[in-house]
Amino acid sequence: MTLHFELVTPTALVRSEDVYMVCVPGAEGDFGVLAGHAPLMSTVREGDIAVYHSAGAQPEIVHISGGFAEVGEQGLTILAEQVG
């Protein structure tokens, strides 16, 4: 199973892809999201998102400057203030 992941800024859709797992720097602590995760909304602190494209693979690291994360039926969407 894969997780649909979207990373969005106020000006652009940065990425939209199916991945294995994403680790997010939540305001209350880091959390990982896999396919089938329970619905969740969280603020996101400045930090690095780790995107795992397959099980056991090295993650792709993406730096963000805060925002919000939402996990729902469609997957994980991160609304980031800034990427990079």
Backbone as XML, in Angstrom:
<?xml version="1.0"?>
<chain id="A" units="angstrom">
  <residue number="1" name="MET">
    <atom name="N" x="0.840" y="-1.186" z="0.000"/>
    <atom name="CA" x="0.000" y="0.000" z="0.000"/>
    <atom name="C" x="0.883" y="1.246" z="0.000"/>
  </residue>
  <residue number="2" name="THR">
    <atom name="N" x="0.397" y="2.282" z="-0.650"/>
    <atom name="CA" x="1.143" y="3.534" z="-0.684"/>
    <atom name="C" x="0.304" y="4.658" z="-0.084"/>
  </residue>
  <residue number="3" name="LEU">
    <atom name="N" x="1.000" y="5.694" z="0.315"/>
    <atom name="CA" x="0.396" y="6.886" z="0.896"/>
    <atom name="C" x="0.485" y="8.001" z="-0.141"/>
  </residue>
  <residue number="4" name="HIS">
    <atom name="N" x="-0.637" y="8.656" z="-0.419"/>
    <atom name="CA" x="-0.576" y="9.806" z="-1.322"/>
    <atom name="C" x="-0.130" y="11.021" z="-0.504"/>
  </residue>
  <residue number="5" name="PHE">
    <atom name="N" x="0.930" y="11.685" z="-0.960"/>
    <atom name="CA" x="1.547" y="12.806" z="-0.248"/>
    <atom name="C" x="1.560" y="14.041" z="-1.128"/>
  </residue>
  <residue number="6" name="GLU">
    <atom name="N" x="1.064" y="15.142" z="-0.570"/>
    <atom name="CA" x="1.132" y="16.425" z="-1.266"/>
    <atom name="C" x="1.795" y="17.447" z="-0.356"/>
  </residue>
  <residue number="7" name="LEU">
    <atom name="N" x="2.706" y="18.218" z="-0.935"/>
    <atom name="CA" x="3.386" y="19.304" z="-0.245"/>
    <atom name="C" x="3.031" y="20.580" z="-0.991"/>
  </residue>
  <residue number="8" name="VAL">
    <atom name="N" x="2.408" y="21.512" z="-0.272"/>
    <atom name="CA" x="1.860" y="22.717" z="-0.882"/>
    <atom name="C" x="2.379" y="23.945" z="-0.138"/>
  </residue>
  <residue number="9" name="THR">
    <atom name="N" x="2.697" y="25.012" z="-0.888"/>
    <atom name="CA" x="3.019" y="26.314" z="-0.303"/>
    <atom name="C" x="1.894" y="27.273" z="-0.697"/>
  </residue>
  <residue number="10" name="PRO">
    <atom name="N" x="1.894" y="28.493" z="-0.169"/>
    <atom name="CA" x="0.853" y="29.449" z="-0.569"/>
    <atom name="C" x="0.855" y="29.759" z="-2.071"/>
  </residue>
  <residue number="11" name="THR">
    <atom name="N" x="1.963" y="29.516" z="-2.748"/>
    <atom name="CA" x="2.044" y="29.876" z="-4.162"/>
    <atom name="C" x="2.103" y="28.694" z="-5.132"/>
  </residue>
  <residue number="12" name="ALA">
    <atom name="N" x="2.325" y="27.478" z="-4.636"/>
    <atom name="CA" x="2.512" y="26.364" z="-5.583"/>
    <atom name="C" x="2.287" y="25.003" z="-4.946"/>
  </residue>
  <residue number="13" name="LEU">
    <atom name="N" x="1.935" y="24.033" z="-5.794"/>
    <atom name="CA" x="1.954" y="22.620" z="-5.423"/>
    <atom name="C" x="3.383" y="22.153" z="-5.669"/>
  </residue>
  <residue number="14" name="VAL">
    <atom name="N" x="4.121" y="21.868" z="-4.598"/>
    <atom name="CA" x="5.533" y="21.510" z="-4.706"/>
    <atom name="C" x="5.701" y="20.070" z="-5.164"/>
  </residue>
  <residue number="15" name="ARG">
    <atom name="N" x="4.868" y="19.173" z="-4.625"/>
    <atom name="CA" x="4.918" y="17.768" z="-5.058"/>
    <atom name="C" x="3.606" y="17.084" z="-4.745"/>
  </residue>
  <residue number="16" name="SER">
    <atom name="N" x="3.314" y="16.081" z="-5.552"/>
    <atom name="CA" x="2.147" y="15.236" z="-5.381"/>
    <atom name="C" x="2.571" y="13.855" z="-5.856"/>
  </residue>
  <residue number="17" name="GLU">
    <atom name="N" x="2.719" y="12.914" z="-4.922"/>
    <atom name="CA" x="3.250" y="11.599" z="-5.277"/>
    <atom name="C" x="2.799" y="10.539" z="-4.290"/>
  </residue>
  <residue number="18" name="ASP">
    <atom name="N" x="2.912" y="9.292" z="-4.694"/>
    <atom name="CA" x="2.630" y="8.162" z="-3.811"/>
    <atom name="C" x="3.952" y="7.696" z="-3.219"/>
  </residue>
  <residue number="19" name="VAL">
    <atom name="N" x="3.978" y="7.554" z="-1.892"/>
    <atom name="CA" x="5.199" y="7.189" z="-1.169"/>
    <atom name="C" x="4.875" y="6.096" z="-0.159"/>
  </residue>
  <residue number="20" name="TYR">
    <atom name="N" x="5.914" y="5.574" z="0.480"/>
    <atom name="CA" x="5.732" y="4.559" z="1.510"/>
    <atom name="C" x="5.377" y="5.195" z="2.858"/>
  </residue>
  <residue number="21" name="MET">
    <atom name="N" x="6.155" y="6.217" z="3.271"/>
    <atom name="CA" x="5.952" y="6.846" z="4.576"/>
    <atom name="C" x="6.543" y="8.247" z="4.563"/>
  </residue>
  <residue number="22" name="VAL">
    <atom name="N" x="5.969" y="9.132" z="5.405"/>
    <atom name="CA" x="6.506" y="10.475" z="5.592"/>
    <atom name="C" x="6.600" y="10.737" z="7.085"/>
  </residue>
  <residue number="23" name="CYS">
    <atom name="N" x="7.757" y="11.229" z="7.543"/>
    <atom name="CA" x="7.935" y="11.655" z="8.932"/>
    <atom name="C" x="7.869" y="13.172" z="8.962"/>
  </residue>
  <residue number="24" name="VAL">
    <atom name="N" x="7.026" y="13.704" z="9.841"/>
    <atom name="CA" x="6.694" y="15.123" z="9.878"/>
    <atom name="C" x="7.122" y="15.725" z="11.218"/>
  </residue>
  <residue number="25" name="PRO">
    <atom name="N" x="7.733" y="16.931" z="11.208"/>
    <atom name="CA" x="8.097" y="17.604" z="12.454"/>
    <atom name="C" x="6.893" y="18.348" z="13.036"/>
  </residue>
  <residue number="26" name="GLY">
    <atom name="N" x="6.040" y="17.627" z="13.739"/>
    <atom name="CA" x="4.845" y="18.233" z="14.333"/>
    <atom name="C" x="5.190" y="19.146" z="15.508"/>
  </residue>
  <residue number="27" name="ALA">
    <atom name="N" x="4.295" y="20.046" z="15.820"/>
    <atom name="CA" x="4.512" y="20.982" z="16.921"/>
    <atom name="C" x="4.653" y="20.261" z="18.263"/>
  </residue>
  <residue number="28" name="GLU">
    <atom name="N" x="3.984" y="19.119" z="18.407"/>
    <atom name="CA" x="4.028" y="18.352" z="19.649"/>
    <atom name="C" x="5.080" y="17.247" z="19.601"/>
  </residue>
  <residue number="29" name="GLY">
    <atom name="N" x="5.788" y="17.132" z="18.503"/>
    <atom name="CA" x="6.793" y="16.099" z="18.321"/>
    <atom name="C" x="6.677" y="15.493" z="16.936"/>
  </residue>
  <residue number="30" name="ASP">
    <atom name="N" x="7.712" y="14.788" z="16.513"/>
    <atom name="CA" x="7.721" y="14.177" z="15.184"/>
    <atom name="C" x="6.716" y="13.025" z="15.128"/>
  </residue>
  <residue number="31" name="PHE">
    <atom name="N" x="6.104" y="12.840" z="13.957"/>
    <atom name="CA" x="5.206" y="11.697" z="13.773"/>
    <atom name="C" x="5.353" y="11.154" z="12.364"/>
  </residue>
  <residue number="32" name="GLY">
    <atom name="N" x="5.141" y="9.859" z="12.241"/>
    <atom name="CA" x="5.224" y="9.189" z="10.952"/>
    <atom name="C" x="3.838" y="8.859" z="10.429"/>
  </residue>
  <residue number="33" name="VAL">
    <atom name="N" x="3.682" y="8.944" z="9.108"/>
    <atom name="CA" x="2.396" y="8.656" z="8.484"/>
    <atom name="C" x="2.595" y="7.582" z="7.419"/>
  </residue>
  <residue number="34" name="LEU">
    <atom name="N" x="1.851" y="6.499" z="7.547"/>
    <atom name="CA" x="1.805" y="5.405" z="6.575"/>
    <atom name="C" x="0.402" y="5.354" z="5.971"/>
  </residue>
  <residue number="35" name="ALA">
    <atom name="N" x="0.226" y="4.602" z="4.910"/>
    <atom name="CA" x="-1.102" y="4.395" z="4.329"/>
    <atom name="C" x="-2.040" y="3.846" z="5.406"/>
  </residue>
  <residue number="36" name="GLY">
    <atom name="N" x="-3.278" y="4.335" z="5.431"/>
    <atom name="CA" x="-4.254" y="3.857" z="6.404"/>
    <atom name="C" x="-4.194" y="4.548" z="7.753"/>
  </residue>
  <residue number="37" name="HIS">
    <atom name="N" x="-3.378" y="5.588" z="7.894"/>
    <atom name="CA" x="-3.252" y="6.322" z="9.159"/>
    <atom name="C" x="-4.602" y="6.926" z="9.536"/>
  </residue>
  <residue number="38" name="ALA">
    <atom name="N" x="-4.876" y="7.018" z="10.817"/>
    <atom name="CA" x="-6.100" y="7.647" z="11.300"/>
    <atom name="C" x="-6.101" y="9.133" z="10.941"/>
  </residue>
  <residue number="39" name="PRO">
    <atom name="N" x="-7.282" y="9.717" z="10.733"/>
    <atom name="CA" x="-7.355" y="11.149" z="10.427"/>
    <atom name="C" x="-6.684" y="11.978" z="11.534"/>
  </residue>
  <residue number="40" name="LEU">
    <atom name="N" x="-5.996" y="13.044" z="11.111"/>
    <atom name="CA" x="-5.206" y="13.851" z="12.045"/>
    <atom name="C" x="-4.975" y="15.224" z="11.445"/>
  </residue>
  <residue number="41" name="MET">
    <atom name="N" x="-4.970" y="16.237" z="12.307"/>
    <atom name="CA" x="-4.539" y="17.580" z="11.909"/>
    <atom name="C" x="-3.527" y="18.035" z="12.944"/>
  </residue>
  <residue number="42" name="SER">
    <atom name="N" x="-2.447" y="18.698" z="12.477"/>
    <atom name="CA" x="-1.394" y="19.140" z="13.381"/>
    <atom name="C" x="-0.716" y="20.377" z="12.807"/>
  </residue>
  <residue number="43" name="THR">
    <atom name="N" x="-0.286" y="21.260" z="13.687"/>
    <atom name="CA" x="0.607" y="22.308" z="13.232"/>
    <atom name="C" x="1.981" y="21.682" z="13.070"/>
  </residue>
  <residue number="44" name="VAL">
    <atom name="N" x="2.776" y="22.275" z="12.204"/>
    <atom name="CA" x="4.095" y="21.747" z="11.883"/>
    <atom name="C" x="5.126" y="22.820" z="12.196"/>
  </residue>
  <residue number="45" name="ARG">
    <atom name="N" x="6.174" y="22.435" z="12.906"/>
    <atom name="CA" x="7.236" y="23.389" z="13.231"/>
    <atom name="C" x="8.282" y="23.395" z="12.113"/>
  </residue>
  <residue number="46" name="GLU">
    <atom name="N" x="9.159" y="24.374" z="12.132"/>
    <atom name="CA" x="10.247" y="24.396" z="11.160"/>
    <atom name="C" x="11.121" y="23.174" z="11.374"/>
  </residue>
  <residue number="47" name="GLY">
    <atom name="N" x="11.480" y="22.521" z="10.295"/>
    <atom name="CA" x="12.307" y="21.324" z="10.387"/>
    <atom name="C" x="12.319" y="20.564" z="9.086"/>
  </residue>
  <residue number="48" name="ASP">
    <atom name="N" x="12.729" y="19.302" z="9.173"/>
    <atom name="CA" x="12.879" y="18.462" z="7.989"/>
    <atom name="C" x="11.793" y="17.402" z="7.911"/>
  </residue>
  <residue number="49" name="ILE">
    <atom name="N" x="11.201" y="17.266" z="6.733"/>
    <atom name="CA" x="10.294" y="16.164" z="6.430"/>
    <atom name="C" x="11.159" y="15.049" z="5.836"/>
  </residue>
  <residue number="50" name="ALA">
    <atom name="N" x="10.946" y="13.828" z="6.289"/>
    <atom name="CA" x="11.646" y="12.671" z="5.720"/>
    <atom name="C" x="10.644" y="11.886" z="4.884"/>
  </residue>
  <residue number="51" name="VAL">
    <atom name="N" x="10.897" y="11.816" z="3.577"/>
    <atom name="CA" x="10.000" y="11.132" z="2.647"/>
    <atom name="C" x="10.644" y="9.803" z="2.243"/>
  </residue>
  <residue number="52" name="TYR">
    <atom name="N" x="9.991" y="8.706" z="2.612"/>
    <atom name="CA" x="10.471" y="7.364" z="2.279"/>
    <atom name="C" x="9.705" y="6.878" z="1.054"/>
  </residue>
  <residue number="53" name="HIS">
    <atom name="N" x="10.398" y="6.661" z="-0.053"/>
    <atom name="CA" x="9.741" y="6.236" z="-1.276"/>
    <atom name="C" x="9.441" y="4.740" z="-1.285"/>
  </residue>
  <residue number="54" name="SER">
    <atom name="N" x="10.166" y="3.956" z="-0.476"/>
    <atom name="CA" x="9.880" y="2.532" z="-0.317"/>
    <atom name="C" x="10.379" y="2.081" z="1.050"/>
  </residue>
  <residue number="55" name="ALA">
    <atom name="N" x="9.895" y="0.934" z="1.504"/>
    <atom name="CA" x="10.305" y="0.397" z="2.807"/>
    <atom name="C" x="11.798" y="0.111" z="2.791"/>
  </residue>
  <residue number="56" name="GLY">
    <atom name="N" x="12.482" y="0.558" z="3.828"/>
    <atom name="CA" x="13.910" y="0.292" z="3.956"/>
    <atom name="C" x="14.812" y="1.225" z="3.177"/>
  </residue>
  <residue number="57" name="ALA">
    <atom name="N" x="14.235" y="2.102" z="2.372"/>
    <atom name="CA" x="15.035" y="3.034" z="1.561"/>
    <atom name="C" x="15.508" y="4.210" z="2.414"/>
  </residue>
  <residue number="58" name="GLN">
    <atom name="N" x="16.553" y="4.860" z="1.959"/>
    <atom name="CA" x="17.002" y="6.094" z="2.609"/>
    <atom name="C" x="15.974" y="7.183" z="2.306"/>
  </residue>
  <residue number="59" name="PRO">
    <atom name="N" x="15.652" y="8.017" z="3.308"/>
    <atom name="CA" x="14.638" y="9.041" z="3.060"/>
    <atom name="C" x="15.184" y="10.227" z="2.261"/>
  </residue>
  <residue number="60" name="GLU">
    <atom name="N" x="14.293" y="10.858" z="1.542"/>
    <atom name="CA" x="14.582" y="12.145" z="0.915"/>
    <atom name="C" x="14.216" y="13.198" z="1.959"/>
  </residue>
  <residue number="61" name="ILE">
    <atom name="N" x="15.108" y="14.127" z="2.223"/>
    <atom name="CA" x="14.889" y="15.150" z="3.240"/>
    <atom name="C" x="14.476" y="16.457" z="2.574"/>
  </residue>
  <residue number="62" name="VAL">
    <atom name="N" x="13.374" y="17.034" z="3.075"/>
    <atom name="CA" x="12.864" y="18.304" z="2.556"/>
    <atom name="C" x="12.683" y="19.249" z="3.746"/>
  </residue>
  <residue number="63" name="HIS">
    <atom name="N" x="13.303" y="20.412" z="3.702"/>
    <atom name="CA" x="13.200" y="21.379" z="4.799"/>
    <atom name="C" x="11.981" y="22.272" z="4.588"/>
  </residue>
  <residue number="64" name="ILE">
    <atom name="N" x="11.198" y="22.468" z="5.667"/>
    <atom name="CA" x="10.055" y="23.382" z="5.609"/>
    <atom name="C" x="10.139" y="24.386" z="6.753"/>
  </residue>
  <residue number="65" name="SER">
    <atom name="N" x="9.433" y="25.480" z="6.588"/>
    <atom name="CA" x="9.429" y="26.540" z="7.600"/>
    <atom name="C" x="8.059" y="26.668" z="8.237"/>
  </residue>
  <residue number="66" name="GLY">
    <atom name="N" x="7.575" y="25.592" z="8.825"/>
    <atom name="CA" x="6.308" y="25.612" z="9.543"/>
    <atom name="C" x="5.106" y="25.463" z="8.636"/>
  </residue>
  <residue number="67" name="GLY">
    <atom name="N" x="3.935" y="25.290" z="9.259"/>
    <atom name="CA" x="2.686" y="25.153" z="8.514"/>
    <atom name="C" x="1.722" y="24.222" z="9.215"/>
  </residue>
  <residue number="68" name="PHE">
    <atom name="N" x="0.961" y="23.470" z="8.424"/>
    <atom name="CA" x="-0.044" y="22.543" z="8.934"/>
    <atom name="C" x="0.034" y="21.221" z="8.173"/>
  </residue>
  <residue number="69" name="ALA">
    <atom name="N" x="-0.338" y="20.143" z="8.850"/>
    <atom name="CA" x="-0.418" y="18.829" z="8.221"/>
    <atom name="C" x="-1.813" y="18.267" z="8.446"/>
  </residue>
  <residue number="70" name="GLU">
    <atom name="N" x="-2.352" y="17.635" z="7.413"/>
    <atom name="CA" x="-3.652" y="16.987" z="7.521"/>
    <atom name="C" x="-3.561" y="15.592" z="6.926"/>
  </residue>
  <residue number="71" name="VAL">
    <atom name="N" x="-3.983" y="14.605" z="7.713"/>
    <atom name="CA" x="-4.075" y="13.229" z="7.238"/>
    <atom name="C" x="-5.553" y="12.905" z="7.130"/>
  </residue>
  <residue number="72" name="GLY">
    <atom name="N" x="-5.951" y="12.428" z="5.958"/>
    <atom name="CA" x="-7.352" y="12.075" z="5.733"/>
    <atom name="C" x="-7.447" y="10.917" z="4.778"/>
  </residue>
  <residue number="73" name="GLU">
    <atom name="N" x="-8.654" y="10.694" z="4.256"/>
    <atom name="CA" x="-8.883" y="9.595" z="3.310"/>
    <atom name="C" x="-7.994" y="9.696" z="2.084"/>
  </residue>
  <residue number="74" name="GLN">
    <atom name="N" x="-7.703" y="10.920" z="1.660"/>
    <atom name="CA" x="-6.907" y="11.132" z="0.442"/>
    <atom name="C" x="-5.414" y="10.990" z="0.672"/>
  </residue>
  <residue number="75" name="GLY">
    <atom name="N" x="-4.960" y="10.910" z="1.937"/>
    <atom name="CA" x="-3.548" y="10.790" z="2.255"/>
    <atom name="C" x="-3.076" y="11.923" z="3.141"/>
  </residue>
  <residue number="76" name="LEU">
    <atom name="N" x="-1.828" y="12.336" z="2.974"/>
    <atom name="CA" x="-1.198" y="13.379" z="3.788"/>
    <atom name="C" x="-0.988" y="14.625" z="2.942"/>
  </residue>
  <residue number="77" name="THR">
    <atom name="N" x="-1.464" y="15.753" z="3.450"/>
    <atom name="CA" x="-1.208" y="17.041" z="2.811"/>
    <atom name="C" x="-0.513" y="17.929" z="3.828"/>
  </residue>
  <residue number="78" name="ILE">
    <atom name="N" x="0.617" y="18.496" z="3.432"/>
    <atom name="CA" x="1.317" y="19.458" z="4.268"/>
    <atom name="C" x="1.223" y="20.812" z="3.586"/>
  </residue>
  <residue number="79" name="LEU">
    <atom name="N" x="0.679" y="21.781" z="4.307"/>
    <atom name="CA" x="0.591" y="23.150" z="3.846"/>
    <atom name="C" x="1.732" y="23.892" z="4.524"/>
  </residue>
  <residue number="80" name="ALA">
    <atom name="N" x="2.834" y="24.094" z="3.808"/>
    <atom name="CA" x="4.037" y="24.678" z="4.387"/>
    <atom name="C" x="4.131" y="26.167" z="4.083"/>
  </residue>
  <residue number="81" name="GLU">
    <atom name="N" x="4.605" y="26.926" z="5.058"/>
    <atom name="CA" x="4.835" y="28.357" z="4.834"/>
    <atom name="C" x="5.888" y="28.574" z="3.754"/>
  </residue>
  <residue number="82" name="GLN">
    <atom name="N" x="6.929" y="27.751" z="3.804"/>
    <atom name="CA" x="8.006" y="27.846" z="2.822"/>
    <atom name="C" x="8.728" y="26.499" z="2.747"/>
  </residue>
  <residue number="83" name="VAL">
    <atom name="N" x="9.205" y="26.143" z="1.567"/>
    <atom name="CA" x="9.953" y="24.902" z="1.358"/>
    <atom name="C" x="11.349" y="25.246" z="0.899"/>
  </residue>
  <residue number="84" name="GLY">
    <atom name="N" x="12.336" y="24.569" z="1.507"/>
    <atom name="CA" x="13.714" y="24.781" z="1.086"/>
    <atom name="C" x="14.568" y="25.523" z="2.042"/>
  </residue>
</chain>
